[in-house]
Amino acid sequence: MPRYAKSGTTKEKLTEAIMKFYDEEEYDDDEDADDEEKFEYALKNALYSKVVRKDLSKIEFDFENITVKTDEFDMRGFVAGFDTVHDFAILWVGAGGDWEQPLAFCLYLDNKNKLRGYIPTNGNFFDVEHKAAWGNYDDKYDNIDNDPIRFNMNLMWNDVADRIQPAV
């Protein structure tokens, strides 16, 4: 069953939707925060919102460490940041706890203009048997650092394109 994204969503509209989760009072002690830091604060709050959290709950992983930057974590093959699928913007994000290997997901605006999350299965890097990030069940994967490529962006992009359709 497909999901639907708001047709024509731009990077700017998606950024604006994420920034609605920035709470100046919560971060008022950080007067020197630049736009990038404010975006990271807002993104973390957005990930804990009820709808996004539910969307991302199909896989067990933590939001302790998040990134929208390529090569910030050891996520070989992953390209973070804004992208376009069909005619709408998405944001590729990597996340995981210190004890976990990060996994990839994307954020987008649905046809009701609500921020949503989606974890592509194809091309992503997580323990399928346990539906969890690697590291939560260590006994299943001992040679994790020997994998040259962990993420396949083409497969993940195609998974997103197949699952999330532009609203008509």
FENPE-V804255 format. One record per residue. PHI is phi in whole degrees, -180 to 180 (none if undefined). Layout:
{{PHI} {PHI}}
This chain:
{{none} {-74} {-99} {-126} {-108} {-69} {-61} {82} {-61} {-99} {-56} {-65} {-66} {-66} {-61} {-60} {-65} {-69} {-66} {-63} {-89} {-80} {-112} {-60} {-66} {-66} {-114} {-67} {-77} {-112} {-65} {-91} {-64} {-88} {-60} {-64} {-66} {-63} {-63} {-63} {-61} {-62} {-61} {-62} {-63} {-61} {-65} {-91} {-68} {-56} {-69} {-65} {-59} {-64} {-58} {-92} {-79} {-69} {-122} {-79} {-160} {-112} {-100} {-56} {-120} {-128} {-148} {-121} {-119} {-67} {72} {-73} {-109} {-83} {-115} {-55} {95} {-89} {-118} {-84} {113} {-77} {-149} {-124} {-124} {53} {-123} {-132} {-81} {-130} {-122} {-79} {-130} {-112} {-154} {175} {-80} {-59} {-88} {-114} {-85} {-66} {-123} {-110} {-154} {-130} {-115} {-157} {-98} {-80} {-68} {-105} {69} {-100} {-70} {-132} {-125} {-147} {-105} {-69} {-86} {-70} {84} {-87} {-128} {-156} {-78} {-65} {-58} {-96} {51} {-149} {-64} {-60} {118} {-78} {-134} {-55} {-61} {-91} {-151} {-90} {-108} {-60} {-76} {-88} {-75} {-71} {-127} {-104} {-120} {-117} {-63} {-62} {-66} {-67} {-61} {-64} {-61} {-63} {-62} {-74} {-86} {-111} {-105} {-69} {-70} {-89}}
